[in-house]
């Protein structure tokens, strides 16, 4: 095979048992393809790009989304989802429990400084963007 081509085999693991009942793994080749190395490198680069994009995505649990639909403030929804109270979040962030209580009642956090949002997100163990609505603008 020329040097600028790669052989890519897709395999499937199957498990069989011998007479003693011991599990033995057998590798079965399903398909083999020969493609140019340049195409293989391009595919690998694309996979890396997609994996990086997934790392940057912000996912919101269904429970948080449902609470938001019912009109619960973003911070309050996350506090409930994380099963903590204002006192616990206050100790994690250094804010007072009264301040956390005030923030929890807010529908949107767009009037907060970004440093406050970062601190709250760290206290909750989430990405800062998870505390913002798409329409929110941070000061």
Backbone torsions as a table, in degrees:
resi	resn	phi	psi	omega
1	UNK	NA	135.9	178.9
2	UNK	-60.9	153.8	-176.2
3	UNK	-65.0	-25.5	-176.4
4	UNK	-90.1	17.4	175.3
5	UNK	-120.9	153.2	177.6
6	UNK	-127.5	145.1	175.5
7	UNK	-100.4	122.3	-179.0
8	UNK	-115.6	122.7	179.8
9	UNK	-113.3	135.6	175.7
10	UNK	-103.4	125.4	-174.6
11	UNK	-119.1	161.7	178.5
12	UNK	-131.6	131.5	176.9
13	UNK	-85.5	133.6	173.9
14	UNK	-125.1	149.6	-178.9
15	UNK	-114.3	129.6	177.2
16	UNK	-123.9	159.0	178.8
17	UNK	-113.3	137.7	175.8
18	UNK	-87.3	-176.5	-176.7
19	UNK	-62.3	-30.2	-178.5
20	UNK	-82.9	-0.4	179.3
21	UNK	85.5	3.5	179.0
22	UNK	-76.6	134.7	178.4
23	UNK	-75.4	132.4	177.1
24	UNK	-124.4	137.0	179.7
25	UNK	-96.5	138.5	179.4
26	UNK	-125.7	133.6	178.9
27	UNK	-96.1	123.5	179.2
28	UNK	-115.0	125.4	177.9
29	UNK	-81.2	126.2	-179.8
30	UNK	-92.7	-45.8	-177.7
31	UNK	-150.6	147.3	175.2
32	UNK	-127.7	133.4	-179.1
33	UNK	-129.8	144.4	174.9
34	UNK	-112.8	120.4	-178.8
35	UNK	-131.8	155.9	176.9
36	UNK	-62.4	142.1	179.5
37	UNK	-57.1	-35.7	179.8
38	UNK	-60.3	-41.5	177.9
39	UNK	-68.5	-39.3	178.3
40	UNK	-62.3	-44.6	177.4
41	UNK	-61.9	-40.8	179.1
42	UNK	-63.6	-40.0	177.7
43	UNK	-64.6	-43.0	179.1
44	UNK	-62.6	-42.5	178.1
45	UNK	-61.6	-40.8	179.5
46	UNK	-65.0	-41.0	177.9
47	UNK	-62.1	-43.7	178.7
48	UNK	-61.5	-43.1	178.3
49	UNK	-61.1	-44.4	-179.7
50	UNK	-65.6	-39.0	178.1
51	UNK	-64.3	-39.6	177.8
52	UNK	-65.1	-39.8	177.9
53	UNK	-62.3	-40.4	179.0
54	UNK	-63.4	-36.6	178.3
55	UNK	-64.2	-32.5	-178.3
56	UNK	-81.8	-17.8	-178.5
57	UNK	-66.7	147.0	177.0
58	UNK	-110.3	118.0	179.2
59	UNK	-104.9	140.8	-179.5
60	UNK	-116.1	126.5	179.4
61	UNK	-60.3	152.1	-179.5
62	UNK	-56.5	-39.0	-178.9
63	UNK	-61.2	-39.4	178.8
64	UNK	-68.4	-43.7	179.1
65	UNK	-60.9	-45.7	-179.5
66	UNK	-64.0	-39.4	177.2
67	UNK	-63.6	-40.9	179.1
68	UNK	-64.1	-39.6	178.2
69	UNK	-62.7	-34.7	179.8
70	UNK	-79.3	0.3	176.4
71	UNK	96.4	6.6	177.7
72	UNK	-74.1	139.0	178.1
73	UNK	-61.4	154.8	-176.1
74	UNK	-59.0	-49.1	-178.6
75	UNK	-64.0	-43.2	179.4
76	UNK	-61.5	-38.6	179.2
77	UNK	-64.0	-42.5	179.4
78	UNK	-69.5	-38.9	178.3
79	UNK	-60.4	-44.9	179.0
80	UNK	-64.3	-42.9	-179.2
81	UNK	-63.1	-40.9	-179.4
82	UNK	-77.7	-4.9	177.5
83	UNK	57.4	45.4	174.8
84	UNK	-123.9	171.7	176.9
85	UNK	-116.4	177.5	-177.5
86	UNK	-61.5	-35.7	-179.8
87	UNK	-64.2	-44.1	179.5
88	UNK	-63.6	-45.7	179.5
89	UNK	-65.6	-36.3	177.6
90	UNK	-61.8	-42.5	180.0
91	UNK	-68.3	-31.8	179.0
92	UNK	-73.7	-29.5	-173.8
93	UNK	-103.4	-21.9	-175.4
94	UNK	89.2	-0.8	175.9
95	UNK	-83.6	162.8	176.3
96	UNK	-78.6	156.6	178.7
97	UNK	-66.0	-29.3	177.4
98	UNK	-65.9	-41.5	179.4
99	UNK	-65.6	-42.4	176.8
100	UNK	-61.1	-42.1	178.3
101	UNK	-60.6	-41.8	177.9
102	UNK	-64.2	-45.5	179.8
103	UNK	-64.3	-35.4	-178.6
104	UNK	-64.3	-27.9	-178.8
105	UNK	-82.2	-12.0	-178.4
106	UNK	-74.7	135.8	176.9
107	UNK	-67.3	-41.9	-177.1
108	UNK	-131.2	150.7	-179.9
109	UNK	-104.1	19.2	-173.7
110	UNK	-69.8	-14.7	178.8
111	UNK	-88.3	-2.0	-178.0
112	UNK	-86.3	154.0	173.1
113	UNK	-70.8	151.8	-179.0
114	UNK	-61.8	-34.8	179.7
115	UNK	-62.8	-34.5	177.5
116	UNK	-67.9	-43.1	179.5
117	UNK	-63.5	-41.0	178.0
118	UNK	-61.5	-44.5	-180.0
119	UNK	-62.1	-44.5	178.6
120	UNK	-62.9	-43.3	-179.3
121	UNK	-62.7	-42.6	177.6
122	UNK	-62.7	-40.2	178.5
123	UNK	-63.2	-31.5	179.4
124	UNK	-90.8	-12.6	-178.0
125	UNK	73.6	35.4	-179.9
126	UNK	-129.6	171.0	175.9
127	UNK	-77.0	143.1	179.8
128	UNK	-53.9	-37.1	-178.9
129	UNK	-61.7	-23.2	179.7
130	UNK	-67.6	-20.2	179.8
131	UNK	-88.4	-4.0	-176.2
132	UNK	-112.3	143.1	170.4
133	UNK	-80.1	161.0	178.4
134	UNK	-58.1	-30.8	-177.1
135	UNK	-85.6	-8.5	-177.1
136	UNK	-70.3	137.9	172.8
137	UNK	-115.9	129.1	-177.3
138	UNK	-92.1	140.1	177.7
139	UNK	-84.2	NA	NA
